[in-house]
Every structure is written in structure tokens, then in C-alpha cells.
Amino acid sequence: MISREVQNNIRRISVLARSSGLDNLPLGDGGCTYCDRCAYPDPCSYPNRRVISISGMGIDMEKYLGAQGIKFTFEKDAVTLYAFILF
């Protein structure tokens, strides 16, 4: 699944940055895909590997991208995935 691959890449960058002393917060499309079964509502079993949902953090991607001059659209035969790493 492509969204899992995107999250894995964001996770790798985040972990590498942390190992270099750069605290960060990785955000991606959808829920975290690190565990096969999420521990929620219990605390996260791997908080340093978690990728938090962009929309779950209250970020309106259509509004954010519009402010950057990028049109946010849904297409019939395509998917666009977004991710951020906040430092």
C-alpha cells in the first residue's frame, strides 16, 4: 500500500533526524501504520515511530496548500499523499 510506504519514508527521516539531535513531529495522511494493531486507547507502544495524522492535528490541507498557491484536488484515477516533518 503506497500510503504505508510514504509513512515508512517519513518515519525513517524522522528517526534519522532525532538520532542527529533534531527533535521533530512527523505528520502524514491517515492514521499511523507502524503497528499491525494499534494500542489505542492505551498509550502508543512506539511513540518515536508514530506518524500522526495531518487532519487529526487540525491542519486543513486544502487551505494550507491554497496559501502556497497549490490547488488541492481529488482526481478520478490518481491519489496525492502529503506528509510533513515539523522541526
Backbone as XML, in Angstrom:
<?xml version="1.0"?>
<chain id="A" units="angstrom">
  <residue number="1" name="MET">
    <atom name="N" x="0.843" y="-1.168" z="0.000"/>
    <atom name="CA" x="0.000" y="0.000" z="0.000"/>
    <atom name="C" x="0.895" y="1.239" z="0.000"/>
  </residue>
  <residue number="2" name="ILE">
    <atom name="N" x="0.639" y="2.150" z="-0.920"/>
    <atom name="CA" x="1.504" y="3.313" z="-1.114"/>
    <atom name="C" x="1.525" y="4.241" z="0.100"/>
  </residue>
  <residue number="3" name="SER">
    <atom name="N" x="0.396" y="4.392" z="0.797"/>
    <atom name="CA" x="0.392" y="5.275" z="1.963"/>
    <atom name="C" x="1.305" y="4.732" z="3.061"/>
  </residue>
  <residue number="4" name="ARG">
    <atom name="N" x="1.393" y="3.425" z="3.182"/>
    <atom name="CA" x="2.313" y="2.817" z="4.155"/>
    <atom name="C" x="3.768" y="3.123" z="3.762"/>
  </residue>
  <residue number="5" name="GLU">
    <atom name="N" x="4.074" y="3.056" z="2.471"/>
    <atom name="CA" x="5.429" y="3.370" z="2.005"/>
    <atom name="C" x="5.785" y="4.825" z="2.286"/>
  </residue>
  <residue number="6" name="VAL">
    <atom name="N" x="4.846" y="5.727" z="2.044"/>
    <atom name="CA" x="5.084" y="7.152" z="2.327"/>
    <atom name="C" x="5.354" y="7.323" z="3.819"/>
  </residue>
  <residue number="7" name="GLN">
    <atom name="N" x="4.516" y="6.711" z="4.661"/>
    <atom name="CA" x="4.736" y="6.820" z="6.101"/>
    <atom name="C" x="6.070" y="6.212" z="6.519"/>
  </residue>
  <residue number="8" name="ASN">
    <atom name="N" x="6.439" y="5.093" z="5.937"/>
    <atom name="CA" x="7.728" y="4.484" z="6.276"/>
    <atom name="C" x="8.882" y="5.414" z="5.923"/>
  </residue>
  <residue number="9" name="ASN">
    <atom name="N" x="8.791" y="6.099" z="4.793"/>
    <atom name="CA" x="9.843" y="7.048" z="4.411"/>
    <atom name="C" x="9.902" y="8.238" z="5.363"/>
  </residue>
  <residue number="10" name="ILE">
    <atom name="N" x="8.744" y="8.784" z="5.712"/>
    <atom name="CA" x="8.696" y="9.901" z="6.663"/>
    <atom name="C" x="9.244" y="9.457" z="8.015"/>
  </residue>
  <residue number="11" name="ARG">
    <atom name="N" x="8.873" y="8.256" z="8.426"/>
    <atom name="CA" x="9.345" y="7.699" z="9.700"/>
    <atom name="C" x="10.869" y="7.566" z="9.700"/>
  </residue>
  <residue number="12" name="ARG">
    <atom name="N" x="11.440" y="7.060" z="8.614"/>
    <atom name="CA" x="12.901" y="6.905" z="8.526"/>
    <atom name="C" x="13.607" y="8.256" z="8.641"/>
  </residue>
  <residue number="13" name="ILE">
    <atom name="N" x="13.079" y="9.252" z="7.945"/>
    <atom name="CA" x="13.678" y="10.598" z="8.011"/>
    <atom name="C" x="13.576" y="11.142" z="9.432"/>
  </residue>
  <residue number="14" name="SER">
    <atom name="N" x="12.417" y="10.963" z="10.050"/>
    <atom name="CA" x="12.199" y="11.442" z="11.412"/>
    <atom name="C" x="13.172" y="10.792" z="12.398"/>
  </residue>
  <residue number="15" name="VAL">
    <atom name="N" x="13.306" y="9.470" z="12.322"/>
    <atom name="CA" x="14.208" y="8.740" z="13.220"/>
    <atom name="C" x="15.651" y="9.172" z="12.994"/>
  </residue>
  <residue number="16" name="LEU">
    <atom name="N" x="16.046" y="9.331" z="11.746"/>
    <atom name="CA" x="17.405" y="9.783" z="11.436"/>
    <atom name="C" x="17.656" y="11.188" z="11.999"/>
  </residue>
  <residue number="17" name="ALA">
    <atom name="N" x="16.684" y="12.075" z="11.842"/>
    <atom name="CA" x="16.828" y="13.429" z="12.371"/>
    <atom name="C" x="16.950" y="13.407" z="13.892"/>
  </residue>
  <residue number="18" name="ARG">
    <atom name="N" x="16.132" y="12.601" z="14.539"/>
    <atom name="CA" x="16.207" y="12.500" z="16.006"/>
    <atom name="C" x="17.562" y="11.966" z="16.453"/>
  </residue>
  <residue number="19" name="SER">
    <atom name="N" x="18.101" y="10.998" z="15.711"/>
    <atom name="CA" x="19.405" y="10.439" z="16.085"/>
    <atom name="C" x="20.514" y="11.468" z="15.920"/>
  </residue>
  <residue number="20" name="SER">
    <atom name="N" x="20.232" y="12.522" z="15.156"/>
    <atom name="CA" x="21.193" y="13.623" z="14.987"/>
    <atom name="C" x="20.888" y="14.788" z="15.933"/>
  </residue>
  <residue number="21" name="GLY">
    <atom name="N" x="19.935" y="14.576" z="16.840"/>
    <atom name="CA" x="19.618" y="15.598" z="17.830"/>
    <atom name="C" x="18.541" y="16.590" z="17.413"/>
  </residue>
  <residue number="22" name="LEU">
    <atom name="N" x="17.849" y="16.320" z="16.303"/>
    <atom name="CA" x="16.799" y="17.222" z="15.826"/>
    <atom name="C" x="15.425" y="16.687" z="16.212"/>
  </residue>
  <residue number="23" name="ASP">
    <atom name="N" x="14.848" y="17.246" z="17.274"/>
    <atom name="CA" x="13.514" y="16.834" z="17.684"/>
    <atom name="C" x="12.534" y="17.209" z="16.588"/>
  </residue>
  <residue number="24" name="ASN">
    <atom name="N" x="11.545" y="16.364" z="16.329"/>
    <atom name="CA" x="10.614" y="16.624" z="15.238"/>
    <atom name="C" x="9.293" y="15.914" z="15.459"/>
  </residue>
  <residue number="25" name="LEU">
    <atom name="N" x="8.321" y="16.289" z="14.642"/>
    <atom name="CA" x="6.995" y="15.695" z="14.680"/>
    <atom name="C" x="6.599" y="15.310" z="13.264"/>
  </residue>
  <residue number="26" name="PRO">
    <atom name="N" x="6.574" y="13.996" z="12.958"/>
    <atom name="CA" x="6.175" y="13.558" z="11.616"/>
    <atom name="C" x="4.655" y="13.465" z="11.492"/>
  </residue>
  <residue number="27" name="LEU">
    <atom name="N" x="4.127" y="14.032" z="10.421"/>
    <atom name="CA" x="2.694" y="14.008" z="10.147"/>
    <atom name="C" x="2.474" y="13.433" z="8.755"/>
  </residue>
  <residue number="28" name="GLY">
    <atom name="N" x="1.435" y="12.626" z="8.597"/>
    <atom name="CA" x="1.157" y="12.032" z="7.291"/>
    <atom name="C" x="-0.326" y="11.857" z="7.051"/>
  </residue>
  <residue number="29" name="ASP">
    <atom name="N" x="-0.665" y="11.377" z="5.859"/>
    <atom name="CA" x="-2.051" y="11.092" z="5.511"/>
    <atom name="C" x="-2.548" y="9.886" z="6.292"/>
  </residue>
  <residue number="30" name="GLY">
    <atom name="N" x="-3.747" y="9.989" z="6.828"/>
    <atom name="CA" x="-4.383" y="8.859" z="7.502"/>
    <atom name="C" x="-3.758" y="8.541" z="8.839"/>
  </residue>
  <residue number="31" name="GLY">
    <atom name="N" x="-4.213" y="7.437" z="9.406"/>
    <atom name="CA" x="-3.689" y="7.002" z="10.693"/>
    <atom name="C" x="-2.328" y="6.349" z="10.566"/>
  </residue>
  <residue number="32" name="CYS">
    <atom name="N" x="-1.630" y="6.268" z="11.666"/>
    <atom name="CA" x="-0.302" y="5.650" z="11.701"/>
    <atom name="C" x="-0.398" y="4.185" z="11.281"/>
  </residue>
  <residue number="33" name="THR">
    <atom name="N" x="0.578" y="3.730" z="10.532"/>
    <atom name="CA" x="0.593" y="2.349" z="10.029"/>
    <atom name="C" x="1.742" y="1.521" z="10.600"/>
  </residue>
  <residue number="34" name="TYR">
    <atom name="N" x="2.393" y="2.017" z="11.659"/>
    <atom name="CA" x="3.575" y="1.317" z="12.159"/>
    <atom name="C" x="3.247" y="-0.066" z="12.728"/>
  </residue>
  <residue number="35" name="CYS">
    <atom name="N" x="2.235" y="-0.134" z="13.571"/>
    <atom name="CA" x="1.873" y="-1.413" z="14.196"/>
    <atom name="C" x="0.782" y="-2.115" z="13.398"/>
  </residue>
  <residue number="36" name="ASP">
    <atom name="N" x="0.798" y="-3.436" z="13.449"/>
    <atom name="CA" x="-0.293" y="-4.188" z="12.834"/>
    <atom name="C" x="-1.599" y="-3.935" z="13.568"/>
  </residue>
  <residue number="37" name="ARG">
    <atom name="N" x="-1.503" y="-3.746" z="14.884"/>
    <atom name="CA" x="-2.684" y="-3.467" z="15.698"/>
    <atom name="C" x="-2.324" y="-2.332" z="16.654"/>
  </residue>
  <residue number="38" name="CYS">
    <atom name="N" x="-3.031" y="-1.231" z="16.535"/>
    <atom name="CA" x="-2.767" y="-0.052" z="17.357"/>
    <atom name="C" x="-3.131" y="-0.325" z="18.822"/>
  </residue>
  <residue number="39" name="ALA">
    <atom name="N" x="-2.354" y="0.221" z="19.743"/>
    <atom name="CA" x="-2.586" y="0.053" z="21.172"/>
    <atom name="C" x="-3.702" y="0.958" z="21.697"/>
  </residue>
  <residue number="40" name="TYR">
    <atom name="N" x="-4.154" y="1.918" z="20.883"/>
    <atom name="CA" x="-5.183" y="2.858" z="21.317"/>
    <atom name="C" x="-6.399" y="2.110" z="21.839"/>
  </residue>
  <residue number="41" name="PRO">
    <atom name="N" x="-6.964" y="2.483" z="22.956"/>
    <atom name="CA" x="-6.827" y="3.753" z="23.689"/>
    <atom name="C" x="-5.687" y="3.775" z="24.701"/>
  </residue>
  <residue number="42" name="ASP">
    <atom name="N" x="-4.926" y="2.693" z="24.804"/>
    <atom name="CA" x="-3.736" y="2.705" z="25.663"/>
    <atom name="C" x="-2.662" y="3.560" z="25.006"/>
  </residue>
  <residue number="43" name="PRO">
    <atom name="N" x="-1.653" y="3.979" z="25.768"/>
    <atom name="CA" x="-0.575" y="4.788" z="25.171"/>
    <atom name="C" x="0.116" y="4.051" z="24.025"/>
  </residue>
  <residue number="44" name="CYS">
    <atom name="N" x="0.642" y="4.813" z="23.105"/>
    <atom name="CA" x="1.350" y="4.270" z="21.946"/>
    <atom name="C" x="2.535" y="3.413" z="22.408"/>
  </residue>
  <residue number="45" name="SER">
    <atom name="N" x="2.657" y="2.246" z="21.797"/>
    <atom name="CA" x="3.758" y="1.333" z="22.134"/>
    <atom name="C" x="5.094" y="1.807" z="21.564"/>
  </residue>
  <residue number="46" name="TYR">
    <atom name="N" x="5.064" y="2.609" z="20.488"/>
    <atom name="CA" x="6.275" y="3.077" z="19.814"/>
    <atom name="C" x="6.161" y="4.568" z="19.488"/>
  </residue>
  <residue number="47" name="PRO">
    <atom name="N" x="6.121" y="5.430" z="20.499"/>
    <atom name="CA" x="5.909" y="6.864" z="20.240"/>
    <atom name="C" x="6.983" y="7.494" z="19.351"/>
  </residue>
  <residue number="48" name="ASN">
    <atom name="N" x="8.186" y="6.954" z="19.334"/>
    <atom name="CA" x="9.240" y="7.511" z="18.477"/>
    <atom name="C" x="9.137" y="7.033" z="17.035"/>
  </residue>
  <residue number="49" name="ARG">
    <atom name="N" x="8.171" y="6.161" z="16.749"/>
    <atom name="CA" x="7.958" y="5.654" z="15.391"/>
    <atom name="C" x="6.602" y="6.075" z="14.836"/>
  </residue>
  <residue number="50" name="ARG">
    <atom name="N" x="5.804" y="6.726" z="15.667"/>
    <atom name="CA" x="4.438" y="7.109" z="15.291"/>
    <atom name="C" x="4.447" y="8.251" z="14.281"/>
  </residue>
  <residue number="51" name="VAL">
    <atom name="N" x="3.588" y="8.137" z="13.277"/>
    <atom name="CA" x="3.334" y="9.212" z="12.315"/>
    <atom name="C" x="1.894" y="9.645" z="12.545"/>
  </residue>
  <residue number="52" name="ILE">
    <atom name="N" x="1.711" y="10.862" z="12.990"/>
    <atom name="CA" x="0.398" y="11.375" z="13.361"/>
    <atom name="C" x="-0.342" y="11.870" z="12.124"/>
  </residue>
  <residue number="53" name="SER">
    <atom name="N" x="-1.647" y="11.699" z="12.121"/>
    <atom name="CA" x="-2.489" y="12.148" z="11.014"/>
    <atom name="C" x="-2.473" y="13.672" z="10.888"/>
  </residue>
  <residue number="54" name="ILE">
    <atom name="N" x="-2.247" y="14.171" z="9.664"/>
    <atom name="CA" x="-2.267" y="15.616" z="9.416"/>
    <atom name="C" x="-3.620" y="16.189" z="9.810"/>
  </residue>
  <residue number="55" name="SER">
    <atom name="N" x="-4.697" y="15.593" z="9.327"/>
    <atom name="CA" x="-6.029" y="16.120" z="9.629"/>
    <atom name="C" x="-6.369" y="15.936" z="11.104"/>
  </residue>
  <residue number="56" name="GLY">
    <atom name="N" x="-5.831" y="14.902" z="11.733"/>
    <atom name="CA" x="-6.036" y="14.685" z="13.157"/>
    <atom name="C" x="-5.441" y="15.800" z="14.002"/>
  </residue>
  <residue number="57" name="MET">
    <atom name="N" x="-4.472" y="16.496" z="13.449"/>
    <atom name="CA" x="-3.857" y="17.638" z="14.136"/>
    <atom name="C" x="-4.581" y="18.942" z="13.810"/>
  </residue>
  <residue number="58" name="GLY">
    <atom name="N" x="-5.659" y="18.835" z="13.026"/>
    <atom name="CA" x="-6.455" y="20.022" z="12.718"/>
    <atom name="C" x="-5.939" y="20.850" z="11.554"/>
  </residue>
  <residue number="59" name="ILE">
    <atom name="N" x="-5.036" y="20.298" z="10.761"/>
    <atom name="CA" x="-4.495" y="21.023" z="9.610"/>
    <atom name="C" x="-5.414" y="20.805" z="8.419"/>
  </residue>
  <residue number="60" name="ASP">
    <atom name="N" x="-5.916" y="21.883" z="7.861"/>
    <atom name="CA" x="-6.779" y="21.844" z="6.678"/>
    <atom name="C" x="-5.870" y="21.923" z="5.456"/>
  </residue>
  <residue number="61" name="MET">
    <atom name="N" x="-5.628" y="20.772" z="4.819"/>
    <atom name="CA" x="-4.684" y="20.725" z="3.696"/>
    <atom name="C" x="-5.130" y="21.589" z="2.525"/>
  </residue>
  <residue number="62" name="GLU">
    <atom name="N" x="-6.421" y="21.651" z="2.252"/>
    <atom name="CA" x="-6.905" y="22.482" z="1.148"/>
    <atom name="C" x="-6.564" y="23.950" z="1.404"/>
  </residue>
  <residue number="63" name="LYS">
    <atom name="N" x="-6.783" y="24.392" z="2.610"/>
    <atom name="CA" x="-6.483" y="25.781" z="2.976"/>
    <atom name="C" x="-4.968" y="26.034" z="2.982"/>
  </residue>
  <residue number="64" name="TYR">
    <atom name="N" x="-4.207" y="25.101" z="3.568"/>
    <atom name="CA" x="-2.751" y="25.241" z="3.636"/>
    <atom name="C" x="-2.135" y="25.286" z="2.234"/>
  </residue>
  <residue number="65" name="LEU">
    <atom name="N" x="-2.501" y="24.332" z="1.399"/>
    <atom name="CA" x="-1.937" y="24.296" z="0.049"/>
    <atom name="C" x="-2.375" y="25.510" z="-0.761"/>
  </residue>
  <residue number="66" name="GLY">
    <atom name="N" x="-3.628" y="25.941" z="-0.584"/>
    <atom name="CA" x="-4.101" y="27.139" z="-1.275"/>
    <atom name="C" x="-3.255" y="28.353" z="-0.938"/>
  </residue>
  <residue number="67" name="ALA">
    <atom name="N" x="-2.848" y="28.464" z="0.327"/>
    <atom name="CA" x="-1.982" y="29.581" z="0.746"/>
    <atom name="C" x="-0.604" y="29.496" z="0.094"/>
  </residue>
  <residue number="68" name="GLN">
    <atom name="N" x="-0.223" y="28.292" z="-0.354"/>
    <atom name="CA" x="1.071" y="28.098" z="-1.033"/>
    <atom name="C" x="0.931" y="28.179" z="-2.548"/>
  </residue>
  <residue number="69" name="GLY">
    <atom name="N" x="-0.294" y="28.446" z="-3.010"/>
    <atom name="CA" x="-0.535" y="28.536" z="-4.447"/>
    <atom name="C" x="-0.698" y="27.184" z="-5.126"/>
  </residue>
  <residue number="70" name="ILE">
    <atom name="N" x="-1.002" y="26.153" z="-4.340"/>
    <atom name="CA" x="-1.167" y="24.805" z="-4.875"/>
    <atom name="C" x="-2.639" y="24.416" z="-4.769"/>
  </residue>
  <residue number="71" name="LYS">
    <atom name="N" x="-3.202" y="23.938" z="-5.864"/>
    <atom name="CA" x="-4.609" y="23.549" z="-5.864"/>
    <atom name="C" x="-4.753" y="22.132" z="-5.296"/>
  </residue>
  <residue number="72" name="PHE">
    <atom name="N" x="-5.637" y="21.988" z="-4.332"/>
    <atom name="CA" x="-5.927" y="20.693" z="-3.710"/>
    <atom name="C" x="-7.118" y="20.087" z="-4.433"/>
  </residue>
  <residue number="73" name="THR">
    <atom name="N" x="-6.900" y="18.954" z="-5.097"/>
    <atom name="CA" x="-7.986" y="18.337" z="-5.853"/>
    <atom name="C" x="-8.014" y="16.827" z="-5.633"/>
  </residue>
  <residue number="74" name="PHE">
    <atom name="N" x="-9.186" y="16.271" z="-5.832"/>
    <atom name="CA" x="-9.343" y="14.823" z="-5.862"/>
    <atom name="C" x="-9.506" y="14.442" z="-7.318"/>
  </residue>
  <residue number="75" name="GLU">
    <atom name="N" x="-8.729" y="13.456" z="-7.768"/>
    <atom name="CA" x="-8.781" y="13.049" z="-9.166"/>
    <atom name="C" x="-9.301" y="11.619" z="-9.271"/>
  </residue>
  <residue number="76" name="LYS">
    <atom name="N" x="-9.930" y="11.326" z="-10.392"/>
    <atom name="CA" x="-10.557" y="10.023" z="-10.589"/>
    <atom name="C" x="-9.560" y="8.864" z="-10.537"/>
  </residue>
  <residue number="77" name="ASP">
    <atom name="N" x="-8.466" y="8.953" z="-11.253"/>
    <atom name="CA" x="-7.524" y="7.836" z="-11.352"/>
    <atom name="C" x="-6.164" y="8.137" z="-10.724"/>
  </residue>
  <residue number="78" name="ALA">
    <atom name="N" x="-6.159" y="8.965" z="-9.691"/>
    <atom name="CA" x="-4.888" y="9.327" z="-9.060"/>
    <atom name="C" x="-5.108" y="9.587" z="-7.574"/>
  </residue>
  <residue number="79" name="VAL">
    <atom name="N" x="-4.043" y="9.470" z="-6.840"/>
    <atom name="CA" x="-4.081" y="9.805" z="-5.419"/>
    <atom name="C" x="-2.845" y="10.647" z="-5.110"/>
  </residue>
  <residue number="80" name="THR">
    <atom name="N" x="-3.044" y="11.664" z="-4.310"/>
    <atom name="CA" x="-1.923" y="12.507" z="-3.882"/>
    <atom name="C" x="-1.812" y="12.395" z="-2.379"/>
  </residue>
  <residue number="81" name="LEU">
    <atom name="N" x="-0.647" y="12.037" z="-1.905"/>
    <atom name="CA" x="-0.412" y="11.888" z="-0.472"/>
    <atom name="C" x="0.512" y="13.013" z="-0.004"/>
  </residue>
  <residue number="82" name="TYR">
    <atom name="N" x="0.251" y="13.496" z="1.191"/>
    <atom name="CA" x="1.044" y="14.575" z="1.760"/>
    <atom name="C" x="1.629" y="14.138" z="3.089"/>
  </residue>
  <residue number="83" name="ALA">
    <atom name="N" x="2.763" y="14.709" z="3.430"/>
    <atom name="CA" x="3.391" y="14.460" z="4.717"/>
    <atom name="C" x="4.228" y="15.682" z="5.094"/>
  </residue>
  <residue number="84" name="PHE">
    <atom name="N" x="4.364" y="15.893" z="6.374"/>
    <atom name="CA" x="5.200" y="16.968" z="6.908"/>
    <atom name="C" x="6.098" y="16.390" z="7.994"/>
  </residue>
  <residue number="85" name="ILE">
    <atom name="N" x="7.221" y="16.988" z="8.162"/>
    <atom name="CA" x="8.010" y="16.752" z="9.360"/>
    <atom name="C" x="8.268" y="18.131" z="9.943"/>
  </residue>
  <residue number="86" name="LEU">
    <atom name="N" x="7.712" y="18.378" z="11.102"/>
    <atom name="CA" x="7.871" y="19.676" z="11.757"/>
    <atom name="C" x="9.070" y="19.614" z="12.698"/>
  </residue>
  <residue number="87" name="PHE">
    <atom name="N" x="9.978" y="20.568" z="12.532"/>
    <atom name="CA" x="11.167" y="20.638" z="13.378"/>
    <atom name="C" x="11.051" y="21.803" z="14.319"/>
  </residue>
</chain>
